[in-house]
Amino acid sequence: MPVFSPANGHDRAHEQVVFCSDEATGLRAIIAIYSTALGPALGGTRFYPYADESAALADVLNLSRGMAYKAAVTGLDLGGGKGVIIGDPAVDKTEALLRAYGRFVQALGGRYYTACDVGTYVQDMDVVARESRFVTGRSEAHGGAGDSSVLTALGVFQGMRAGAEAVWGSPTLAGRRVGVAGVGKVGRHLVEHLLRDGASVVVSDVSADAVGSLVSAHPEVEVLPVGALPSAAMDVYAPCALGGALDEETVPALQATLVCGAANNQLAHGGVEKMLADRGVLYCPDYVVNAGGLIQVADEIEGYVAERARSRALGILDTMRAVLQAAAADGVPPSQAADRLAERRMADVGRLRHILLP
């Protein structure tokens, strides 16, 4: 029989943490709901070979909190949640396992909407949705929007424009040199925005195929080895690959004046932002600028309208402006200002839930 039980004492800040197990399919999963103050929790499901359940729990707690803050600061009427499935998706992913997971999502009654994340794709969400109404990030064939990398890149570019305005007085990257670390789907789209805006671009990626494909389409792009990019001469550094790209090794070598990229959790630890500030580098918080993907899957809940979703992603320019203005006014780093804006909105709007409706 499936097991469906709340966690006890793991993280009191979270509203609900659920462990999901189904012996027949091999499903082992955790769903964490950080907050539903603004609406149902939304966040993708990560399918990953965690070392153990403790590692999976730590990840899902951290990711679900980040989703709540991302939704709040972006202005969405959604809370934050996340799901993780423990296992190797290349080996363990089956229709039966995904459908079992879908039944656990359904059992939460709409408190949590799932979507794609590392190790899961739109086709997987179509399978999960055969057992649950609370699934987004679906394929176009099933009424979804498909690939979310387009709006993610658009949002990062808008955030970068706001950063450029704060640093150089104008919301454009024209004439600036931008280093993009990671040119997968999001990074590639970001490069195209930058080139159209008149920036010069230098890139790196562990994938020779990704670099080759990009340079074939855009031969003007310069390529550097992965380890050499952070210390190269540039105005803007855009981490678009793995998290933790900014640490004690990269920050002292960084020549950029602005950091703005698509990767999640770019700061190796909380003290890195102060290191950047001490060197005169402006950091645009990752969860603010990379919210385009969340905007897209959130729009599917209403019934996806491409222009509406694109308009909301363009609004990341104004969101980032507001964060930077609040940071300057309060004398705090941008990430702290973003956290405060998100927390204020969750508290102010969440308070309305106490007003009972007929």
Summary of the structure (lengths in Angstrom):
residues: 358
radius of gyration: 20.2
end to end distance: 38.8
largest distance: 62.4
contacts: 1312
relative contact order: 0.12
helix: 46%
strand: 17%
